[in-house]
């Protein structure tokens, strides 16, 4: 991957439209692009959350990880799974393949000053019971929290969570996670 990230512009249904610089997808009204939100759970019924370091939505709680599939140096695109595994390794030091389930997609738009999120977001979930080594460049902290506590807190205190985590919660409720 190059240092300057190139992401995948898509329509509201997720159909590929072309490659754009990451900045184009996040400036002004942005341009709809493909994103991934990951939620890991463990055998104790807990989910892994992080208090994210983020250019736009900084210092708020998020699901386990969030990223974009990127254009690779060979001109192809990362798959959802490749981007997810890259993100988990960078953010938590989790190496190897975790079985992932795609729970579906949602579209959302959130604006903050001159920046925005304008995404067609895939929500992937998987079980993980191993060690984590949080990257301090990507998050302030992380924690395992009981799934029902997270749902209740997100409903009572939505301002404490990323807009994509709130949308992801709506999708999880629809599919009965």
Secondary structure, 3 states (H helix, E strand, C coil): CCCCCEEEEECCCCCEEEEEEHHHHHECCCCCEEEEEEEEECCCCEEEEEEECCCCCCCEEECCEEECCEECCCCCECCHHHHHHHHHHHHHCCCCCCCEEEEEEEEEEEEECCEEEEEEEEEEEEECCCCCCCCCCCEEEEEEEEHHHHHHHHHHCHHHECHHHHHHHHHHHHHCC
